[in-house]
Amino acid sequence: MNDDWRFRFSHQVNRGDVRRVDLPHTWNAQDALAGRPDYKRGIGNYTKRLYVRPEWAGKRLFLRFEGANSIADLFVDGRHVGEHRGGYGAFVFEITDRVQCGREHTIEVRVNNGEQLDVMPLVGDFNFYGGIYRDVHLLVTDSLCISPLDCASPGLFLVQQAVGECRAEVSARIELSNAAERPQPAVVRLRIADGERTVYEAEKEIVVAPHATAQQERIDFALEHPRLWNGTADPFLYRAEATLWRDGAEVDRVEQPLGLRYFTVDPERGFLLNGKHLPLHGVCRHQERAEAGNALRAEHHEEDVRLMLEMGANAVRLAHYPQSEYIYDLMDRCGMIVWAEIPFVGPGGYADKGFVDLQSFRDNGRQQLRELIRQHYNHPSICFWGLFNELKEAGDNPVEYVGELNALAHEEDPTRPTAAASNQGGALNFITDLIAWNRYDGWYGATPATLAEWLDATHREHPDLRIGISEYGAGASVLHQQDSLVQPVPNSWWHPENWQTEYHIRSWEIISERSYVWGSFVWNMFDFGAAHRTEGDRPGINDKGLVTHDRRVCKDAFYFYKANWNAEPMVRIAGRREVRRVRPTTTVRVFSNCHEVTLRVNGRTVGVAKPDRVCVCTFADVALRRGENIVEAEARDGRTRLTDRCSWVLE
């Protein structure tokens, strides 16, 4: 139901104020991304005409919203149906009793992205875009159906009880809903498929109670010698099909991915997938981009994933909130390890707090955690449930509440560990199963070398703590180039790209040699909007991305990680955008994962070098002539010859 909605703000009450929009839609794509910290935070009204077909007589109708930020109230023909509080989870309302077959009805959704002290998140170093910014679906079912009413979950949960190389034991929980006044006999069938081949099939006769919303039925099964979901090496998925039958006819069907895997996190050896150590080469990702804000379409998600895979990332922290269902599907298919989290976000270096000790705030956090887990439970890519980011213990102290959330996460899902992202010491660091820190050594003060000192000291003092790096990064504008290496002032208008490159080289040297770091996640894969920021090459942008906000330019640091993380042979000259030079000699860096690199300037060979441990070839004291200089790097991988070239001008 994405097409042809009518939109107006709540303060626009004249007939001519209404305009057509198609979903996904946000009203902040222009003002927030223009760097206006007072971008519109208020109520937007969406209306649409819905014709209820005569053939739907006796059916049930549900409206499913994948996301509306952040409070949404649904009306049918002006009558209030329900409210959902939280901008990043899906929600479902049944409208069966509010509509009539053969008639047209008015659907109205009032969405509010204004500040609210009892809805997560309260603060954040990102934009709170308003609108119905994800897909809306009309679900039409029989009176007896697989329930969509349990926190907008699929109604089918695949619980991996025990998984190994020889055998996988799974419990399938199917939730059923019956709108009838009397019990209804039915049959539930479960099929597990490998492509078109059935590897398991079973059925169960049941009776669904009257007015049941989520009656649970269970079918346990085992697969011998299963093919495991093995990350990017082999992201194999079975398909689970749950069907509901009555009087010999199929009345409902739900399909979900089944990726069988087992994993652990060890304080010394880090992350192990299916019994083997897997270094997590991770990035963080916000669900937004230039011009569109957070109203992303399928092709936007696909482009983001292609860039992650090209760089060689095998893990992603989807920060700081549940993201589109489609992105989790893509993660399953490509084998990325996912850290999924609720929007329990602290202020970072800014004002206000991320926790207010209100009962309604606590209830909202529990609701959003349940929604995250139940809606995305079956995704094998998700390995960690994130509970908070950069909270502070001063004032209203969230320690007790985080403990409650931790217990709730384990109650909802005993199979996955909890995680959190911290930026300080204190009791908050010892609640979740895993802990990670947001570290910016060499950007917000200090130097990259202090990261090594801090990691080793923390591991030495807390040897049983499972330590990760949830964020690390430095800002960079591709418009800011310099031929000297100087650490910039973070909140200044000068963010040279070469310092970001240096920062990541030094940081990765430290992280990559410490196996006890269970995962590290670059902040950020892409530049993103933060209307309150005044730095870099323009206001309103956090430019710590490895790729620009519009996805058109991959920065030098992107290619540094590609050389280290992607096994495909490559060669790339760093500093290529520093076209105009003032120094007659320079140091040239080339990123390559090949055996040897030859550097030529103006056709003359100036050096041959082998990449170091982090795939960097350094050529010092390279002379440039006045005017244009053609710089070329050549690497060989077997019989394959790889080249990269650029042009620099010495003034």
Buried (B, 14 or more C-beta within 10 A) or exposed (E): BBEEBBBBBEEBEEEEEEEEBEBBBBBBBEBBBBBBBEBBBEBBBBBBEBEBEEEBEEBBBBBBBBBBBBBBBBBBEEEEBBEBBBBBBBBBBBBBEBBEBEEEBEBBBBBBBEEBEBBBBBBBBBBBBBBBBBBBBBBBBBBBBBBBBBBBBBBBBBBBEEBBEEEBBBEBBBBBBBBEEEEBEBBBBBBBBBEEEEBBEEEEEBEBEEEBBBBEBEBEBEBEEBBBBBBBBEBBBBBBBBBBBBEEEEBBEBBBBBBBBBBBBEBEEBBBBBEEEBBBBBBBBBBBBBEBBBBBBEEBBEBBBEBBBBBBBBBBBBBBBBBBBBBBBBBBBBBBBBBBBBBBBBBBEEEEBBBBEEEEBBEBBBBBBBBBBBBBBBBBBBBBBBBBBBBBBEEBBBBEBBBBBBEBBBEBBEBBBBBBBBBBEEEBBEBBBBBBBBBBBBBEEBEBBBBBEBBEEBBEEBEEBBBBBBBBBBBBBBBBBBBEEEBBEBEEBBBBBBBBBBBBBBBBBBBBEBEBBBBBBBBBBBBBBBBBBBBBBBBBBBBBBBBBBEBEBBBBBBBBBBBBBBEEBBBBBBBBBBEEBEEEEBBBBBBBBBEBBBBBBEEEEBBEBEBEEBBBBEBEEBEBEEEEBEBBBBBBBEEEEBEBEBEBEBE
